[in-house]
Amino acid sequence: MRIGRLHVASFVLATAVFAATVARGDRRADEARIVAYAKAHANEATALLERLVNVNSGTMNPEGVREFGRILAGELEATGFSTRWIDLPETKRAGHLFAEHKGNRGKRLLLIGHLDTVFEKDSPFQKFVREGNAAKGPGVADIKGGDVVMLFALKALRESGALDGASIVAAFTGDEENPGQPLEVARRDLIEAAKRSDVALEFENGLREGRTEWGTVARRSLGWWTLRTTGQMGHAQGIFGEAAGHGAVYEAARILWAFDQDLREQYLTYNAALFLAGTSVTEEGPDRGTAAGKGNVIPQKAVVHGDLRALTVEQIRKTQQKMREIVAKSLPRTSAQIEFTDVYPPMPPTAGNRALLDRLNQVNSDLGFATMDPIDPSKRGAADISFVAPYVDSLAGMGIFGSGVHSPAEAAELDTLPEQIARAAVLMYRLTRGSSGSN
């Protein structure tokens, strides 16, 4: 991995420079110790990552999610944090792990990770496999590598004496990949923590293309829509006639085609994911069902499930209204209805978010790392940080660099662990010390 080796070389050089400042008694001594810790404990961080990846914590495996939480809780308690497990039985999910270090100096930080992955107990993709400087495994990049980055950044702060006085809450939700309902319960504690914080940092995987690294100052929303159409069942020879009309399938097709043609704008997508239609349709949930029909019978029912993603609340509401207007223009002898469910709000780009990225880029410059440009929001999915973005300045994608997330090709670049730990820890140090940049 050539890019990884370049990063290691610059990281080693930065470590040497920082070590020299320690010997001089420079004000960067704390940061030098942080960077040295990140480098010295890279193997330990990798070993913990392997252990965590090998614990199946699919969202719908509550025992696995809790076991993952127990491991992290032990590590956090040893780092000087108090921890609590939040049971949420009404959401039908495992619950959340929150950890807190109390202090009254500098910015109050909210660090966000999660415990669950998309890979359930029946997935064939279950184990951590190392391949040189890379590792494959379920959740290795999204988000277990990021959880390890967060944890070891906190360890680096503690071991350097820089954690004293810092006010930090580390929140690990147990249902990020498939949030429990009702959302106001599932994300209540996270939002309450945000209201007591000044800055939120999220540790999902970092992204880069070649030599370009990206910072995440914005994420799009996630919501579901369900379209249901009905037609008049009858002999197929009468289709399109005045008495028979167009049937449920053509009505659904009309609507989907109009969505495709009439809604397009920047940062907006609206995927149709599941289409069931026929003379009889049985829905078994938002992602499965059965249908039956005959070629000589006009179908009387169609159901379409899809998602909607946008960059702002205004864009969401405007799009939903346009979709309702399209749905209302039914073909003869048909009818249609559409329902919307908001899941993740958007994290729009703000001046405060961009200022956070500027501060991270000052850290990058001082450590000899690449400057990060803001990534196009259409290249990032929804995440928990979006729930807190209305309350605090927010920066996402602070975790390990990786690729292939949510697939059996998911991989993490292990040689980026120490650099991500160092840059996250130094940024946290400066935020909790009130420093605006280089010392």
C-alpha beads as a LAMMPS data file, in Angstrom:
LAMMPS data file: protein, C-alpha beads

439 atoms
438 bonds

1 atom types
1 bond types

-500.0 500.0 xlo xhi
-500.0 500.0 ylo yhi
-500.0 500.0 zlo zhi

Masses

1 110.0

Atoms # bond

1 1 1 0.000 0.000 0.000
2 1 1 2.182 2.836 -1.297
3 1 1 0.064 5.684 0.068
4 1 1 0.127 4.099 3.517
5 1 1 3.936 3.917 3.448
6 1 1 4.125 7.627 2.556
7 1 1 1.931 8.415 5.540
8 1 1 4.069 6.265 7.829
9 1 1 7.200 8.093 6.664
10 1 1 5.713 11.536 7.369
11 1 1 4.359 10.283 10.705
12 1 1 7.799 9.026 11.776
13 1 1 9.349 12.378 10.811
14 1 1 6.699 14.308 12.762
15 1 1 7.268 12.065 15.791
16 1 1 10.991 12.808 15.715
17 1 1 10.397 16.556 15.472
18 1 1 7.914 16.479 18.353
19 1 1 10.313 14.380 20.458
20 1 1 12.938 17.074 20.047
21 1 1 10.525 19.664 21.443
22 1 1 10.076 17.548 24.584
23 1 1 13.792 17.647 25.212
24 1 1 13.726 21.473 24.909
25 1 1 10.824 21.811 27.332
26 1 1 8.770 23.369 24.530
27 1 1 5.063 24.052 25.049
28 1 1 4.408 21.249 22.594
29 1 1 5.655 18.716 25.104
30 1 1 2.157 17.393 25.810
31 1 1 1.451 16.978 22.106
32 1 1 4.802 15.274 21.593
33 1 1 3.924 12.722 24.248
34 1 1 0.518 12.201 22.601
35 1 1 2.109 11.515 19.218
36 1 1 4.724 9.210 20.717
37 1 1 2.010 7.225 22.504
38 1 1 0.040 6.786 19.285
39 1 1 3.080 5.370 17.519
40 1 1 4.236 3.181 20.399
41 1 1 0.843 1.552 20.949
42 1 1 -0.121 0.835 17.323
43 1 1 0.253 -2.926 17.774
44 1 1 -1.859 -2.862 20.928
45 1 1 -4.561 -0.924 19.065
46 1 1 -4.497 -3.444 16.219
47 1 1 -4.821 -6.354 18.644
48 1 1 -7.872 -4.773 20.269
49 1 1 -9.389 -4.109 16.847
50 1 1 -9.014 -7.786 15.967
51 1 1 -10.679 -8.799 19.220
52 1 1 -13.595 -6.406 18.640
53 1 1 -14.138 -7.416 15.015
54 1 1 -14.353 -11.056 16.053
55 1 1 -17.304 -10.232 18.324
56 1 1 -20.387 -10.337 16.122
57 1 1 -22.361 -7.195 16.916
58 1 1 -24.949 -7.069 14.181
59 1 1 -27.689 -4.634 15.139
60 1 1 -30.204 -7.430 15.700
61 1 1 -27.786 -9.454 17.832
62 1 1 -28.303 -7.747 21.216
63 1 1 -26.056 -10.163 23.088
64 1 1 -23.177 -9.416 20.727
65 1 1 -23.751 -5.660 20.907
66 1 1 -23.723 -5.811 24.712
67 1 1 -20.559 -7.942 24.730
68 1 1 -18.820 -5.400 22.497
69 1 1 -20.023 -2.703 24.876
70 1 1 -18.627 -4.557 27.899
71 1 1 -15.183 -4.743 26.317
72 1 1 -15.165 -1.034 25.482
73 1 1 -16.531 -0.118 28.901
74 1 1 -13.647 -1.905 30.585
75 1 1 -11.119 -0.081 28.428
76 1 1 -12.766 3.292 29.054
77 1 1 -12.966 2.773 32.799
78 1 1 -9.262 1.960 32.844
79 1 1 -8.707 5.266 31.039
80 1 1 -10.430 7.287 33.742
81 1 1 -14.004 7.426 32.441
82 1 1 -17.179 6.514 34.257
83 1 1 -19.486 4.385 32.104
84 1 1 -23.174 3.547 32.010
85 1 1 -25.234 1.187 29.901
86 1 1 -28.542 2.617 28.694
87 1 1 -31.218 -0.047 28.229
88 1 1 -33.963 0.887 25.767
89 1 1 -36.330 -2.103 25.638
90 1 1 -39.062 -0.089 23.948
91 1 1 -36.870 0.326 20.847
92 1 1 -36.251 -3.446 20.570
93 1 1 -32.502 -2.845 20.403
94 1 1 -29.590 -3.676 22.702
95 1 1 -29.064 -0.171 24.088
96 1 1 -26.154 2.277 24.223
97 1 1 -22.836 2.710 26.039
98 1 1 -22.008 6.199 27.341
99 1 1 -18.755 7.151 29.065
100 1 1 -17.865 10.474 30.666
101 1 1 -14.796 12.302 31.930
102 1 1 -15.791 15.395 33.898
103 1 1 -13.870 18.645 33.755
104 1 1 -14.311 22.370 33.322
105 1 1 -11.584 23.402 30.917
106 1 1 -11.877 24.341 27.243
107 1 1 -14.500 22.988 24.860
108 1 1 -16.870 20.287 26.067
109 1 1 -16.465 17.383 23.639
110 1 1 -18.965 14.779 22.486
111 1 1 -17.284 11.826 20.765
112 1 1 -19.547 9.555 18.731
113 1 1 -19.062 5.924 17.772
114 1 1 -21.357 2.930 17.599
115 1 1 -21.307 -0.702 18.644
116 1 1 -23.336 -2.387 15.909
117 1 1 -22.557 -3.448 12.344
118 1 1 -24.664 -4.461 9.353
119 1 1 -23.337 -8.050 9.568
120 1 1 -25.732 -10.226 11.556
121 1 1 -25.049 -13.628 13.116
122 1 1 -26.090 -15.442 9.930
123 1 1 -23.640 -13.486 7.737
124 1 1 -20.785 -15.572 6.287
125 1 1 -18.497 -12.556 6.875
126 1 1 -17.478 -12.945 10.520
127 1 1 -13.720 -12.828 11.157
128 1 1 -10.767 -10.428 11.183
129 1 1 -8.204 -11.382 8.540
130 1 1 -4.945 -9.472 8.277
131 1 1 -3.307 -9.003 4.895
132 1 1 -0.072 -7.078 5.410
133 1 1 -0.910 -3.486 6.324
134 1 1 -4.623 -4.067 5.740
135 1 1 -7.303 -6.079 7.467
136 1 1 -10.663 -7.336 6.312
137 1 1 -13.536 -8.047 8.642
138 1 1 -17.133 -7.168 9.518
139 1 1 -17.183 -3.601 10.794
140 1 1 -13.396 -3.259 10.698
141 1 1 -13.760 0.192 9.096
142 1 1 -17.395 0.998 9.938
143 1 1 -16.952 1.543 12.810
144 1 1 -14.790 -0.693 14.983
145 1 1 -11.585 0.812 13.636
146 1 1 -12.993 4.228 14.496
147 1 1 -13.972 3.099 17.993
148 1 1 -10.366 1.991 18.506
149 1 1 -9.065 5.322 17.207
150 1 1 -11.297 7.154 19.685
151 1 1 -10.325 4.925 22.594
152 1 1 -6.584 5.143 21.978
153 1 1 -6.759 8.895 21.426
154 1 1 -8.257 9.116 24.920
155 1 1 -5.568 6.782 26.253
156 1 1 -2.916 8.989 24.647
157 1 1 -4.388 12.046 26.356
158 1 1 -4.430 10.284 29.722
159 1 1 -0.905 8.886 29.473
160 1 1 0.456 12.302 28.493
161 1 1 -1.316 13.978 31.407
162 1 1 -3.475 15.976 28.980
163 1 1 -6.829 14.472 29.988
164 1 1 -6.897 16.289 33.337
165 1 1 -9.654 18.900 33.415
166 1 1 -11.154 17.877 30.080
167 1 1 -14.930 17.517 29.745
168 1 1 -15.596 14.610 27.366
169 1 1 -18.574 12.356 26.724
170 1 1 -17.978 9.272 24.547
171 1 1 -21.255 7.913 23.153
172 1 1 -21.534 4.505 21.468
173 1 1 -25.013 3.773 20.133
174 1 1 -26.099 0.171 19.728
175 1 1 -28.367 0.661 16.722
176 1 1 -26.702 3.096 14.316
177 1 1 -27.046 0.787 11.332
178 1 1 -30.745 0.083 11.958
179 1 1 -32.155 2.594 14.457
180 1 1 -34.823 1.496 16.869
181 1 1 -38.192 3.181 17.036
182 1 1 -39.399 5.564 18.265
183 1 1 -36.412 7.702 17.287
184 1 1 -37.136 10.271 19.972
185 1 1 -36.390 7.518 22.505
186 1 1 -33.549 5.861 20.586
187 1 1 -31.593 9.137 20.244
188 1 1 -32.795 10.957 23.365
189 1 1 -29.586 10.447 25.359
190 1 1 -27.348 11.382 22.438
191 1 1 -29.225 14.638 21.859
192 1 1 -29.208 15.460 25.567
193 1 1 -25.428 14.958 25.617
194 1 1 -25.089 17.274 22.606
195 1 1 -26.994 20.018 24.397
196 1 1 -24.355 19.876 27.148
197 1 1 -21.450 19.963 24.667
198 1 1 -19.693 22.462 22.418
199 1 1 -18.166 20.214 19.746
200 1 1 -19.019 16.773 18.333
201 1 1 -16.473 14.497 16.654
202 1 1 -17.670 11.333 14.914
203 1 1 -15.390 8.348 14.349
204 1 1 -16.774 6.612 11.267
205 1 1 -14.124 5.688 8.721
206 1 1 -12.009 8.339 7.033
207 1 1 -12.055 8.611 3.261
208 1 1 -9.356 9.321 0.716
209 1 1 -8.706 8.947 -2.990
210 1 1 -5.069 8.578 -3.959
211 1 1 -3.192 11.348 -2.155
212 1 1 -6.340 13.332 -1.371
213 1 1 -7.823 12.980 2.097
214 1 1 -11.287 14.223 2.934
215 1 1 -12.883 15.843 5.931
216 1 1 -16.607 15.484 6.531
217 1 1 -18.424 18.700 7.421
218 1 1 -21.792 17.605 6.008
219 1 1 -23.884 14.445 5.627
220 1 1 -27.167 13.849 3.915
221 1 1 -30.317 12.644 5.598
222 1 1 -31.976 9.250 5.396
223 1 1 -35.695 8.663 5.211
224 1 1 -38.053 5.979 3.898
225 1 1 -41.034 6.292 1.621
226 1 1 -43.719 3.755 0.812
227 1 1 -45.890 4.048 -2.273
228 1 1 -49.103 2.046 -2.557
229 1 1 -51.226 1.985 -5.680
230 1 1 -54.502 0.250 -6.486
231 1 1 -56.235 -0.584 -9.718
232 1 1 -59.417 -2.289 -10.854
233 1 1 -58.829 -6.011 -11.241
234 1 1 -60.282 -7.451 -14.422
235 1 1 -59.573 -9.266 -17.666
236 1 1 -56.298 -8.091 -19.216
237 1 1 -57.924 -7.650 -22.642
238 1 1 -59.566 -4.501 -21.260
239 1 1 -56.389 -2.774 -20.031
240 1 1 -56.363 0.994 -20.734
241 1 1 -60.059 0.926 -21.566
242 1 1 -62.568 3.242 -19.956
243 1 1 -64.083 0.511 -17.793
244 1 1 -60.861 -1.268 -16.748
245 1 1 -58.400 1.597 -16.484
246 1 1 -54.636 1.196 -16.233
247 1 1 -54.139 -1.114 -13.245
248 1 1 -51.907 -0.755 -10.219
249 1 1 -48.605 -1.499 -11.956
250 1 1 -48.902 1.207 -14.586
251 1 1 -49.944 3.689 -11.920
252 1 1 -46.834 2.836 -9.865
253 1 1 -44.669 2.981 -12.992
254 1 1 -46.081 6.415 -13.885
255 1 1 -45.171 7.732 -10.468
256 1 1 -41.659 6.270 -10.406
257 1 1 -40.916 7.633 -13.860
258 1 1 -42.111 11.079 -12.806
259 1 1 -39.877 10.900 -9.715
260 1 1 -36.938 10.080 -11.973
261 1 1 -37.659 12.925 -14.376
262 1 1 -39.022 15.714 -12.196
263 1 1 -37.207 15.643 -8.861
264 1 1 -33.557 15.754 -9.770
265 1 1 -31.354 18.312 -8.052
266 1 1 -27.952 18.444 -6.362
267 1 1 -27.520 16.316 -3.234
268 1 1 -30.957 14.710 -3.642
269 1 1 -31.496 10.988 -4.282
270 1 1 -34.613 8.825 -4.060
271 1 1 -34.011 5.140 -4.597
272 1 1 -36.836 2.680 -5.274
273 1 1 -35.613 -0.479 -3.565
274 1 1 -38.476 -2.995 -3.470
275 1 1 -41.437 -3.345 -5.861
276 1 1 -44.257 -5.839 -5.203
277 1 1 -47.284 -6.010 -7.500
278 1 1 -50.013 -8.334 -8.694
279 1 1 -53.526 -9.475 -8.006
280 1 1 -52.436 -10.115 -4.415
281 1 1 -49.562 -8.624 -2.397
282 1 1 -48.433 -9.529 1.107
283 1 1 -46.016 -7.169 2.841
284 1 1 -43.703 -8.843 5.345
285 1 1 -41.832 -5.696 6.252
286 1 1 -40.064 -2.836 4.475
287 1 1 -37.548 -5.162 2.835
288 1 1 -39.521 -8.260 1.862
289 1 1 -42.887 -9.601 0.801
290 1 1 -44.683 -11.840 -1.696
291 1 1 -46.833 -11.171 -4.736
292 1 1 -48.908 -13.218 -7.164
293 1 1 -50.494 -12.394 -10.494
294 1 1 -51.504 -13.762 -13.868
295 1 1 -50.667 -12.474 -17.297
296 1 1 -54.336 -12.244 -18.275
297 1 1 -55.477 -10.358 -15.148
298 1 1 -55.079 -6.616 -14.489
299 1 1 -53.198 -6.240 -11.173
300 1 1 -55.070 -4.531 -8.390
301 1 1 -52.214 -3.707 -5.992
302 1 1 -48.614 -2.483 -6.028
303 1 1 -46.290 -1.505 -3.209
304 1 1 -42.918 0.241 -3.571
305 1 1 -40.456 0.872 -0.734
306 1 1 -37.609 3.337 -1.170
307 1 1 -35.359 5.886 0.479
308 1 1 -34.914 9.647 0.282
309 1 1 -31.669 11.507 1.020
310 1 1 -31.114 15.263 1.071
311 1 1 -28.719 17.856 2.483
312 1 1 -31.149 20.126 4.341
313 1 1 -34.516 19.846 6.071
314 1 1 -35.886 22.352 3.566
315 1 1 -34.822 20.128 0.677
316 1 1 -36.494 17.132 2.328
317 1 1 -39.820 18.883 2.868
318 1 1 -39.863 20.435 -0.599
319 1 1 -39.156 17.062 -2.216
320 1 1 -41.801 15.263 -0.175
321 1 1 -44.387 17.824 -1.285
322 1 1 -43.411 17.382 -4.947
323 1 1 -43.706 13.616 -4.559
324 1 1 -47.194 13.975 -3.066
325 1 1 -48.244 16.162 -5.983
326 1 1 -46.982 13.582 -8.495
327 1 1 -48.775 10.777 -6.667
328 1 1 -52.047 12.684 -6.685
329 1 1 -52.299 12.726 -10.521
330 1 1 -53.654 9.206 -10.842
331 1 1 -54.316 7.356 -14.078
332 1 1 -57.931 6.343 -14.861
333 1 1 -59.446 3.795 -12.455
334 1 1 -56.410 3.867 -10.156
335 1 1 -55.471 5.514 -6.889
336 1 1 -52.205 6.064 -5.030
337 1 1 -50.897 7.068 -1.625
338 1 1 -47.395 7.777 -0.335
339 1 1 -46.095 7.780 3.233
340 1 1 -42.805 9.151 4.557
341 1 1 -40.714 8.168 7.588
342 1 1 -37.803 10.343 8.677
343 1 1 -34.897 8.278 10.016
344 1 1 -31.704 10.371 10.042
345 1 1 -31.791 14.162 9.774
346 1 1 -29.246 15.911 7.561
347 1 1 -25.987 17.409 8.787
348 1 1 -25.781 20.529 6.613
349 1 1 -22.442 22.297 6.089
350 1 1 -22.062 25.234 8.463
351 1 1 -19.427 27.855 9.177
352 1 1 -18.801 26.188 12.547
353 1 1 -18.238 22.781 10.938
354 1 1 -15.829 24.260 8.414
355 1 1 -13.962 26.040 11.209
356 1 1 -13.512 22.677 12.939
357 1 1 -12.032 21.240 9.752
358 1 1 -9.683 24.241 9.605
359 1 1 -8.503 23.414 13.124
360 1 1 -7.982 19.788 12.149
361 1 1 -5.991 20.903 9.131
362 1 1 -3.745 22.952 11.412
363 1 1 -3.118 19.730 13.339
364 1 1 -2.483 17.933 10.040
365 1 1 0.034 20.581 9.039
366 1 1 1.864 20.386 12.351
367 1 1 2.001 16.574 12.226
368 1 1 3.095 16.445 8.595
369 1 1 -0.169 14.945 7.335
370 1 1 -2.146 15.848 4.223
371 1 1 -4.566 18.762 4.245
372 1 1 -8.169 17.582 4.092
373 1 1 -10.697 19.113 1.732
374 1 1 -14.431 18.932 2.531
375 1 1 -15.890 15.847 0.889
376 1 1 -18.913 16.033 -1.382
377 1 1 -21.861 15.186 0.938
378 1 1 -23.289 12.825 -1.673
379 1 1 -20.340 10.506 -1.010
380 1 1 -21.214 9.931 2.652
381 1 1 -24.189 8.127 4.099
382 1 1 -26.279 9.124 7.082
383 1 1 -24.925 8.783 10.622
384 1 1 -25.631 9.546 14.262
385 1 1 -23.756 12.845 14.186
386 1 1 -26.652 14.279 12.195
387 1 1 -28.863 14.107 15.310
388 1 1 -26.507 16.394 17.220
389 1 1 -25.483 18.738 14.383
390 1 1 -28.278 21.262 15.150
391 1 1 -26.807 21.793 18.627
392 1 1 -23.003 21.740 18.221
393 1 1 -20.262 22.324 15.693
394 1 1 -19.582 18.899 14.187
395 1 1 -16.899 17.036 12.278
396 1 1 -17.255 13.471 11.006
397 1 1 -15.055 10.750 9.521
398 1 1 -12.340 10.799 12.236
399 1 1 -11.886 7.019 12.194
400 1 1 -9.481 4.653 10.474
401 1 1 -9.192 4.893 6.709
402 1 1 -11.050 2.070 5.008
403 1 1 -13.102 0.940 2.051
404 1 1 -15.808 -1.505 0.987
405 1 1 -17.971 -0.782 4.025
406 1 1 -21.252 -2.710 4.349
407 1 1 -19.895 -5.436 2.069
408 1 1 -17.761 -8.596 2.373
409 1 1 -14.918 -6.510 0.928
410 1 1 -14.846 -4.186 3.966
411 1 1 -11.230 -3.405 4.815
412 1 1 -9.206 -1.030 6.974
413 1 1 -5.703 0.348 6.460
414 1 1 -3.964 -0.668 9.677
415 1 1 -0.978 1.582 9.109
416 1 1 -3.300 4.572 9.411
417 1 1 -4.277 3.687 12.993
418 1 1 -1.410 5.584 14.686
419 1 1 -1.806 8.656 12.491
420 1 1 -5.561 8.794 13.083
421 1 1 -5.063 8.323 16.815
422 1 1 -2.481 11.117 16.872
423 1 1 -4.469 13.635 14.837
424 1 1 -7.674 12.969 16.817
425 1 1 -5.900 13.198 20.173
426 1 1 -4.019 16.394 19.309
427 1 1 -7.228 17.999 18.028
428 1 1 -9.039 17.021 21.241
429 1 1 -6.127 18.346 23.286
430 1 1 -6.255 21.722 21.563
431 1 1 -10.013 21.967 21.834
432 1 1 -10.017 21.143 25.547
433 1 1 -7.101 23.522 26.144
434 1 1 -8.622 26.360 24.117
435 1 1 -5.636 26.483 21.772
436 1 1 -6.398 27.882 18.325
437 1 1 -3.521 26.304 16.465
438 1 1 0.242 25.791 16.656
439 1 1 1.936 26.505 19.958

Bonds

1 1 1 2
2 1 2 3
3 1 3 4
4 1 4 5
5 1 5 6
6 1 6 7
7 1 7 8
8 1 8 9
9 1 9 10
10 1 10 11
11 1 11 12
12 1 12 13
13 1 13 14
14 1 14 15
15 1 15 16
16 1 16 17
17 1 17 18
18 1 18 19
19 1 19 20
20 1 20 21
21 1 21 22
22 1 22 23
23 1 23 24
24 1 24 25
25 1 25 26
26 1 26 27
27 1 27 28
28 1 28 29
29 1 29 30
30 1 30 31
31 1 31 32
32 1 32 33
33 1 33 34
34 1 34 35
35 1 35 36
36 1 36 37
37 1 37 38
38 1 38 39
39 1 39 40
40 1 40 41
41 1 41 42
42 1 42 43
43 1 43 44
44 1 44 45
45 1 45 46
46 1 46 47
47 1 47 48
48 1 48 49
49 1 49 50
50 1 50 51
51 1 51 52
52 1 52 53
53 1 53 54
54 1 54 55
55 1 55 56
56 1 56 57
57 1 57 58
58 1 58 59
59 1 59 60
60 1 60 61
61 1 61 62
62 1 62 63
63 1 63 64
64 1 64 65
65 1 65 66
66 1 66 67
67 1 67 68
68 1 68 69
69 1 69 70
70 1 70 71
71 1 71 72
72 1 72 73
73 1 73 74
74 1 74 75
75 1 75 76
76 1 76 77
77 1 77 78
78 1 78 79
79 1 79 80
80 1 80 81
81 1 81 82
82 1 82 83
83 1 83 84
84 1 84 85
85 1 85 86
86 1 86 87
87 1 87 88
88 1 88 89
89 1 89 90
90 1 90 91
91 1 91 92
92 1 92 93
93 1 93 94
94 1 94 95
95 1 95 96
96 1 96 97
97 1 97 98
98 1 98 99
99 1 99 100
100 1 100 101
101 1 101 102
102 1 102 103
103 1 103 104
104 1 104 105
105 1 105 106
106 1 106 107
107 1 107 108
108 1 108 109
109 1 109 110
110 1 110 111
111 1 111 112
112 1 112 113
113 1 113 114
114 1 114 115
115 1 115 116
116 1 116 117
117 1 117 118
118 1 118 119
119 1 119 120
120 1 120 121
121 1 121 122
122 1 122 123
123 1 123 124
124 1 124 125
125 1 125 126
126 1 126 127
127 1 127 128
128 1 128 129
129 1 129 130
130 1 130 131
131 1 131 132
132 1 132 133
133 1 133 134
134 1 134 135
135 1 135 136
136 1 136 137
137 1 137 138
138 1 138 139
139 1 139 140
140 1 140 141
141 1 141 142
142 1 142 143
143 1 143 144
144 1 144 145
145 1 145 146
146 1 146 147
147 1 147 148
148 1 148 149
149 1 149 150
150 1 150 151
151 1 151 152
152 1 152 153
153 1 153 154
154 1 154 155
155 1 155 156
156 1 156 157
157 1 157 158
158 1 158 159
159 1 159 160
160 1 160 161
161 1 161 162
162 1 162 163
163 1 163 164
164 1 164 165
165 1 165 166
166 1 166 167
167 1 167 168
168 1 168 169
169 1 169 170
170 1 170 171
171 1 171 172
172 1 172 173
173 1 173 174
174 1 174 175
175 1 175 176
176 1 176 177
177 1 177 178
178 1 178 179
179 1 179 180
180 1 180 181
181 1 181 182
182 1 182 183
183 1 183 184
184 1 184 185
185 1 185 186
186 1 186 187
187 1 187 188
188 1 188 189
189 1 189 190
190 1 190 191
191 1 191 192
192 1 192 193
193 1 193 194
194 1 194 195
195 1 195 196
196 1 196 197
197 1 197 198
198 1 198 199
199 1 199 200
200 1 200 201
201 1 201 202
202 1 202 203
203 1 203 204
204 1 204 205
205 1 205 206
206 1 206 207
207 1 207 208
208 1 208 209
209 1 209 210
210 1 210 211
211 1 211 212
212 1 212 213
213 1 213 214
214 1 214 215
215 1 215 216
216 1 216 217
217 1 217 218
218 1 218 219
219 1 219 220
220 1 220 221
221 1 221 222
222 1 222 223
223 1 223 224
224 1 224 225
225 1 225 226
226 1 226 227
227 1 227 228
228 1 228 229
229 1 229 230
230 1 230 231
231 1 231 232
232 1 232 233
233 1 233 234
234 1 234 235
235 1 235 236
236 1 236 237
237 1 237 238
238 1 238 239
239 1 239 240
240 1 240 241
241 1 241 242
242 1 242 243
243 1 243 244
244 1 244 245
245 1 245 246
246 1 246 247
247 1 247 248
248 1 248 249
249 1 249 250
250 1 250 251
251 1 251 252
252 1 252 253
253 1 253 254
254 1 254 255
255 1 255 256
256 1 256 257
257 1 257 258
258 1 258 259
259 1 259 260
260 1 260 261
261 1 261 262
262 1 262 263
263 1 263 264
264 1 264 265
265 1 265 266
266 1 266 267
267 1 267 268
268 1 268 269
269 1 269 270
270 1 270 271
271 1 271 272
272 1 272 273
273 1 273 274
274 1 274 275
275 1 275 276
276 1 276 277
277 1 277 278
278 1 278 279
279 1 279 280
280 1 280 281
281 1 281 282
282 1 282 283
283 1 283 284
284 1 284 285
285 1 285 286
286 1 286 287
287 1 287 288
288 1 288 289
289 1 289 290
290 1 290 291
291 1 291 292
292 1 292 293
293 1 293 294
294 1 294 295
295 1 295 296
296 1 296 297
297 1 297 298
298 1 298 299
299 1 299 300
300 1 300 301
301 1 301 302
302 1 302 303
303 1 303 304
304 1 304 305
305 1 305 306
306 1 306 307
307 1 307 308
308 1 308 309
309 1 309 310
310 1 310 311
311 1 311 312
312 1 312 313
313 1 313 314
314 1 314 315
315 1 315 316
316 1 316 317
317 1 317 318
318 1 318 319
319 1 319 320
320 1 320 321
321 1 321 322
322 1 322 323
323 1 323 324
324 1 324 325
325 1 325 326
326 1 326 327
327 1 327 328
328 1 328 329
329 1 329 330
330 1 330 331
331 1 331 332
332 1 332 333
333 1 333 334
334 1 334 335
335 1 335 336
336 1 336 337
337 1 337 338
338 1 338 339
339 1 339 340
340 1 340 341
341 1 341 342
342 1 342 343
343 1 343 344
344 1 344 345
345 1 345 346
346 1 346 347
347 1 347 348
348 1 348 349
349 1 349 350
350 1 350 351
351 1 351 352
352 1 352 353
353 1 353 354
354 1 354 355
355 1 355 356
356 1 356 357
357 1 357 358
358 1 358 359
359 1 359 360
360 1 360 361
361 1 361 362
362 1 362 363
363 1 363 364
364 1 364 365
365 1 365 366
366 1 366 367
367 1 367 368
368 1 368 369
369 1 369 370
370 1 370 371
371 1 371 372
372 1 372 373
373 1 373 374
374 1 374 375
375 1 375 376
376 1 376 377
377 1 377 378
378 1 378 379
379 1 379 380
380 1 380 381
381 1 381 382
382 1 382 383
383 1 383 384
384 1 384 385
385 1 385 386
386 1 386 387
387 1 387 388
388 1 388 389
389 1 389 390
390 1 390 391
391 1 391 392
392 1 392 393
393 1 393 394
394 1 394 395
395 1 395 396
396 1 396 397
397 1 397 398
398 1 398 399
399 1 399 400
400 1 400 401
401 1 401 402
402 1 402 403
403 1 403 404
404 1 404 405
405 1 405 406
406 1 406 407
407 1 407 408
408 1 408 409
409 1 409 410
410 1 410 411
411 1 411 412
412 1 412 413
413 1 413 414
414 1 414 415
415 1 415 416
416 1 416 417
417 1 417 418
418 1 418 419
419 1 419 420
420 1 420 421
421 1 421 422
422 1 422 423
423 1 423 424
424 1 424 425
425 1 425 426
426 1 426 427
427 1 427 428
428 1 428 429
429 1 429 430
430 1 430 431
431 1 431 432
432 1 432 433
433 1 433 434
434 1 434 435
435 1 435 436
436 1 436 437
437 1 437 438
438 1 438 439
